[in-house]
Amino acid sequence: MPFKANQNRRHHIPRQRHRITNSAEYDAALRQRGSLTIWFSESAIAAWKAAPRTTPGGQPHYSALAMMTTLTLRAVFRLALRQTEGLIGSIIGLLGLDLAIPDHSTLSRRAETLQVLPRPRSGAEPVHLLVDSTGLKLSGAGEWLVEEHGARSRRSWRKLHIGIDADTGQIVAAELTTNDVDDGSQVGPLLDQITRPIASFTGDGAYDRDDVYGVVAERHPDAAVVVPPRSTAVPSEAANTAPTQRDRHLQQIAERGRMSWQKPSGYNWRALVEAAIGRYKRVIGEGLRSRTDRRRATEIAIAVGALNRMLEFGRPISVRIR
């Protein structure tokens, strides 16, 4: 939003400079993220094989823990299923463990029904939720098809909706949809994934809808909704007697201007969710490797869990110096 408002004079605006105040701790955290140290606890070894099934049907050989461990390595190292099978096999062999190695067919089949449970988080402090969405490419024919046949195939993509905790940077909610689903319709599914109370909900102009305000108010009546109204927005009929949150935003923008409204309202925090999307695409990648939507949802859940674990090692604390 600031860049759009200053589009005609951006080249005259000096770039901000920040200084990291915890450089030593952050450097150690970055090194730890790249560490290849892998170990299996006694409890993990014991839980590697699936428990005996008590209902009719085939007996699974591998537990959900074994599937999640293997698929997490696949997500972090951006591997195909066969290469993932080779990696987990070499790790188990180097550790001298007597564990069965899941093959690539089993990994693909189990990803269809695997339930990825989020890591439990301590504390009950309210969440300042920041939401946004981005596109992820689907695997398929790419540049080779263009160079070989001179024609580009119709490529599709999926939309990833995420919500992060502004205080911790953790991705606390994620939803994968088709590319024709609008952002506002996914507010409810994102909120349903969060068990803690919501202090504020912040999104861009795509969330400037009455149903978004209604969904947030229904689940968290005391939550503040920080969404920039459209330039053509008008106050509600009850703006003078019982103004809504959107009416108050319009009033403040009319009095101070849109740029001056951003900082006191907390809208500037939305840059953190854009940074989280950039972190996802740098670490995990810009595309989806799975072939079905249910497997893609599992892929997203495992990738989000891996990113959150990396973030737990440490975050930079910066202050603006210019």
C-alpha positions as CSV (number, residue, x, y, z in Angstrom):
1,M,0.0,0.0,0.0
2,P,2.7,2.6,0.8
3,F,4.4,1.9,-2.5
4,K,1.2,2.2,-4.5
5,A,0.4,5.6,-2.8
6,N,3.9,6.9,-3.6
7,Q,4.2,5.2,-7.0
8,N,5.0,8.5,-8.9
9,R,7.8,9.5,-6.5
10,R,9.2,6.3,-5.2
11,H,12.6,7.1,-6.6
12,H,12.9,10.1,-4.3
13,I,12.1,8.2,-1.1
14,P,15.3,7.0,0.7
15,R,15.4,3.4,1.5
16,Q,15.0,2.5,5.2
17,R,18.0,1.2,7.1
18,H,17.7,-1.2,10.1
19,R,20.2,-2.7,12.5
20,I,19.9,-6.2,14.0
21,T,20.4,-6.0,17.8
22,N,20.8,-9.8,18.3
23,S,23.3,-10.6,15.6
24,A,25.1,-13.4,17.5
25,E,22.0,-15.2,18.4
26,Y,20.5,-14.8,14.9
27,D,23.7,-16.1,13.2
28,A,23.6,-19.2,15.5
29,A,20.0,-19.7,14.6
30,L,20.7,-19.5,10.8
31,R,23.5,-22.1,11.2
32,Q,21.3,-24.4,13.1
33,R,18.6,-24.2,10.4
34,G,21.2,-25.7,8.0
35,S,22.5,-28.4,10.3
36,L,22.2,-32.0,9.0
37,T,22.3,-33.4,12.5
38,I,19.6,-36.1,12.6
39,W,18.8,-38.4,15.4
40,F,16.0,-40.8,16.4
41,S,14.8,-40.8,19.9
42,E,13.9,-44.1,21.6
43,S,10.2,-43.2,21.6
44,A,10.4,-42.4,17.8
45,I,12.1,-45.7,17.1
46,A,9.4,-47.5,19.1
47,A,6.6,-45.6,17.3
48,W,8.0,-46.1,13.8
49,K,6.0,-49.2,13.1
50,A,2.2,-48.8,13.0
51,A,0.2,-50.1,15.9
52,P,-1.9,-53.2,15.1
53,R,-5.2,-52.4,13.5
54,T,-8.4,-53.3,15.3
55,T,-10.8,-52.6,12.5
56,P,-11.4,-54.5,9.2
57,G,-8.9,-53.7,6.5
58,G,-5.2,-54.0,5.6
59,Q,-2.6,-53.6,8.3
60,P,-0.4,-50.5,7.7
61,H,3.4,-51.0,8.1
62,Y,4.4,-47.5,9.0
63,S,2.9,-45.1,11.6
64,A,1.9,-41.5,11.0
65,L,5.1,-40.4,12.7
66,A,7.2,-42.3,10.1
67,M,5.2,-40.7,7.3
68,M,5.6,-37.2,8.7
69,T,9.3,-37.6,9.3
70,T,9.9,-38.8,5.8
71,L,7.7,-36.3,4.1
72,T,9.2,-33.5,6.1
73,L,12.7,-34.4,4.8
74,R,11.1,-34.3,1.3
75,A,9.7,-30.8,1.8
76,V,12.9,-29.3,3.3
77,F,15.2,-30.8,0.7
78,R,12.8,-30.4,-2.3
79,L,13.1,-34.0,-3.3
80,A,11.0,-36.3,-5.5
81,L,9.5,-39.4,-3.8
82,R,12.1,-41.8,-5.0
83,Q,14.9,-39.5,-3.9
84,T,13.1,-39.2,-0.5
85,E,13.1,-42.9,-0.2
86,G,16.8,-43.0,-0.8
87,L,17.5,-40.2,1.7
88,I,15.6,-41.8,4.6
89,G,17.1,-45.1,3.8
90,S,20.7,-43.7,3.9
91,I,20.0,-41.9,7.2
92,I,18.6,-45.0,8.8
93,G,21.5,-47.0,7.5
94,L,24.1,-44.5,8.8
95,L,22.5,-44.5,12.2
96,G,22.6,-48.3,12.3
97,L,18.9,-48.6,13.0
98,D,16.8,-51.7,12.2
99,L,13.8,-49.9,10.8
100,A,11.8,-50.6,7.6
101,I,12.1,-47.9,4.9
102,P,8.9,-46.7,3.3
103,D,8.9,-46.9,-0.4
104,H,7.8,-44.1,-2.7
105,S,4.5,-45.7,-3.5
106,T,3.6,-45.9,0.2
107,L,4.6,-42.3,0.7
108,S,2.3,-41.2,-2.1
109,R,-0.6,-43.3,-1.0
110,R,-0.4,-42.4,2.7
111,A,-0.1,-38.7,2.0
112,E,-3.7,-38.9,0.7
113,T,-5.1,-39.6,4.2
114,L,-2.4,-38.4,6.5
115,Q,-3.6,-36.1,9.3
116,V,-0.9,-33.6,10.1
117,L,-1.5,-32.3,13.6
118,P,-0.1,-28.8,14.5
119,R,2.5,-28.6,17.2
120,P,1.0,-27.6,20.6
121,R,1.8,-24.0,21.6
122,S,2.1,-22.8,25.1
123,G,0.4,-19.7,26.4
124,A,-3.1,-18.3,25.9
125,E,-2.3,-14.8,24.8
126,P,-4.5,-13.3,22.1
127,V,-3.3,-13.6,18.6
128,H,-2.7,-10.6,16.3
129,L,-3.6,-12.4,13.1
130,L,-2.2,-11.2,9.7
131,V,-3.6,-12.9,6.6
132,D,-2.7,-13.0,2.9
133,S,-2.6,-15.4,0.0
134,T,-0.3,-16.3,-2.8
135,G,-0.2,-18.6,-5.8
136,L,1.7,-21.9,-6.1
137,K,2.4,-23.6,-9.4
138,L,1.4,-27.1,-10.1
139,S,3.9,-29.6,-11.4
140,G,3.8,-30.4,-15.1
141,A,5.3,-29.6,-18.5
142,G,7.3,-26.4,-18.4
143,E,9.9,-24.7,-20.6
144,W,10.9,-27.9,-22.3
145,L,7.5,-28.1,-23.9
146,V,7.8,-24.6,-25.3
147,E,11.3,-25.2,-26.7
148,E,10.5,-28.6,-28.1
149,H,7.1,-27.9,-29.6
150,G,6.8,-24.2,-29.7
151,A,3.5,-24.2,-27.8
152,R,2.7,-23.5,-24.2
153,S,0.3,-25.8,-22.4
154,R,-2.5,-24.4,-20.2
155,R,-0.9,-24.3,-16.7
156,S,-2.9,-24.2,-13.6
157,W,-2.1,-23.2,-10.0
158,R,-3.5,-23.3,-6.5
159,K,-3.9,-20.5,-4.0
160,L,-2.4,-20.7,-0.6
161,H,-4.1,-18.7,2.2
162,I,-2.1,-18.2,5.4
163,G,-2.5,-16.5,8.7
164,I,0.5,-15.7,10.9
165,D,0.9,-14.6,14.5
166,A,2.3,-11.1,14.4
167,D,4.2,-11.5,17.7
168,T,6.0,-14.8,16.8
169,G,5.9,-14.9,13.0
170,Q,4.6,-18.5,13.2
171,I,2.1,-19.6,10.6
172,V,-0.9,-20.5,12.7
173,A,-3.4,-21.2,9.9
174,A,-3.1,-22.4,6.3
175,E,-5.7,-23.3,3.6
176,L,-5.2,-24.5,0.1
177,T,-7.8,-23.8,-2.5
178,T,-8.3,-23.6,-6.3
179,N,-7.2,-20.4,-8.0
180,D,-10.8,-19.1,-8.5
181,V,-11.5,-18.9,-4.7
182,D,-11.5,-15.3,-3.4
183,D,-9.5,-14.4,-0.2
184,G,-12.5,-13.2,1.8
185,S,-14.3,-16.6,1.7
186,Q,-11.4,-18.3,3.5
187,V,-11.5,-16.1,6.6
188,G,-13.8,-18.6,8.4
189,P,-11.7,-21.7,7.7
190,L,-8.5,-19.9,8.8
191,L,-10.1,-18.7,12.0
192,D,-11.4,-22.2,12.7
193,Q,-7.8,-23.5,12.9
194,I,-6.8,-21.1,15.7
195,T,-7.8,-22.1,19.3
196,R,-6.5,-19.0,21.0
197,P,-8.5,-15.7,21.1
198,I,-8.0,-13.2,18.3
199,A,-7.0,-9.7,19.3
200,S,-6.9,-8.2,15.8
201,F,-7.4,-9.4,12.2
202,T,-5.4,-7.6,9.5
203,G,-5.6,-8.0,5.8
204,D,-5.3,-6.1,2.5
205,G,-8.1,-4.6,0.5
206,A,-9.3,-8.0,-0.8
207,Y,-10.8,-8.5,2.7
208,D,-12.9,-5.3,2.6
209,R,-16.2,-7.1,2.7
210,D,-19.1,-7.1,5.1
211,D,-19.0,-10.9,5.5
212,V,-15.4,-10.7,6.6
213,Y,-16.3,-8.3,9.4
214,G,-19.3,-10.6,10.2
215,V,-17.2,-13.8,10.4
216,V,-14.6,-12.2,12.6
217,A,-17.2,-10.7,14.9
218,E,-19.1,-14.0,15.1
219,R,-16.1,-15.9,16.4
220,H,-14.2,-13.2,18.2
221,P,-16.5,-10.3,19.1
222,D,-13.8,-8.2,20.7
223,A,-11.3,-8.5,17.8
224,A,-10.3,-5.4,15.9
225,V,-10.5,-5.7,12.1
226,V,-7.9,-3.7,10.3
227,V,-8.6,-3.7,6.6
228,P,-8.2,-0.7,4.3
229,P,-11.5,0.4,2.8
230,R,-11.6,0.8,-1.0
231,S,-11.1,4.2,-2.5
232,T,-14.8,4.3,-3.5
233,A,-16.1,3.1,0.0
234,V,-18.8,5.1,1.6
235,P,-20.0,5.1,5.3
236,S,-22.9,2.9,6.4
237,E,-26.3,4.4,7.0
238,A,-25.8,4.2,10.8
239,A,-22.3,5.9,10.7
240,N,-23.5,8.8,12.7
241,T,-25.4,6.9,15.4
242,A,-23.7,3.5,15.6
243,P,-20.5,3.5,13.5
244,T,-18.9,0.2,12.6
245,Q,-15.2,-0.5,12.6
246,R,-15.2,0.2,8.9
247,D,-16.9,3.5,9.4
248,R,-14.3,4.5,11.9
249,H,-11.5,3.6,9.4
250,L,-13.2,5.7,6.8
251,Q,-13.5,8.6,9.3
252,Q,-9.8,8.4,10.3
253,I,-8.7,8.2,6.6
254,A,-10.8,11.3,5.8
255,E,-9.3,13.2,8.7
256,R,-5.6,12.1,8.5
257,G,-5.2,10.6,5.0
258,R,-4.7,7.0,4.1
259,M,-0.9,7.0,4.8
260,S,-1.4,8.5,8.3
261,W,-4.1,5.9,9.0
262,Q,-1.8,2.9,8.5
263,K,0.6,3.3,11.4
264,P,-1.8,4.0,14.3
265,S,-4.2,1.3,13.0
266,G,-1.5,-1.3,13.0
267,Y,-1.9,-2.0,9.2
268,N,1.9,-1.8,8.8
269,W,2.2,-5.1,10.5
270,R,0.8,-6.7,7.3
271,A,4.3,-6.6,5.9
272,L,5.1,-9.5,8.2
273,V,2.8,-11.9,6.4
274,E,4.3,-10.9,3.0
275,A,7.7,-11.7,4.5
276,A,6.3,-15.1,5.6
277,I,5.1,-15.9,2.1
278,G,8.6,-14.9,0.7
279,R,10.2,-17.2,3.3
280,Y,7.9,-20.1,2.3
281,K,8.8,-19.7,-1.4
282,R,12.6,-19.4,-0.7
283,V,12.7,-22.4,1.5
284,I,10.0,-24.7,0.3
285,G,9.6,-23.5,-3.3
286,E,7.1,-21.8,-5.6
287,G,5.2,-25.0,-6.6
288,L,3.4,-28.1,-5.4
289,R,4.9,-31.5,-6.2
290,S,1.9,-33.7,-5.3
291,R,-0.7,-34.7,-8.0
292,T,-4.0,-34.6,-6.0
293,D,-5.6,-31.9,-3.9
294,R,-5.6,-34.1,-0.7
295,R,-1.9,-34.8,-1.1
296,R,-1.2,-31.2,-1.8
297,A,-3.0,-30.2,1.4
298,T,-0.8,-32.7,3.3
299,E,2.3,-31.2,1.6
300,I,1.3,-27.7,2.7
301,A,0.7,-28.7,6.3
302,I,4.1,-30.5,6.5
303,A,5.9,-27.5,4.9
304,V,4.2,-25.1,7.3
305,G,5.3,-27.2,10.3
306,A,8.9,-27.3,9.0
307,L,9.0,-23.5,8.6
308,N,7.7,-23.0,12.1
309,R,10.3,-25.3,13.5
310,M,13.0,-23.4,11.7
311,L,11.6,-20.1,13.1
312,E,11.8,-21.4,16.6
313,F,15.6,-21.5,16.4
314,G,15.6,-17.7,16.5
315,R,14.4,-14.5,14.8
316,P,16.2,-11.2,14.1
317,I,15.4,-8.2,16.3
318,S,15.9,-5.0,14.3
319,V,15.6,-1.3,15.0
320,R,15.3,1.4,12.4
321,I,18.3,3.7,12.2
322,R,17.3,5.8,9.3
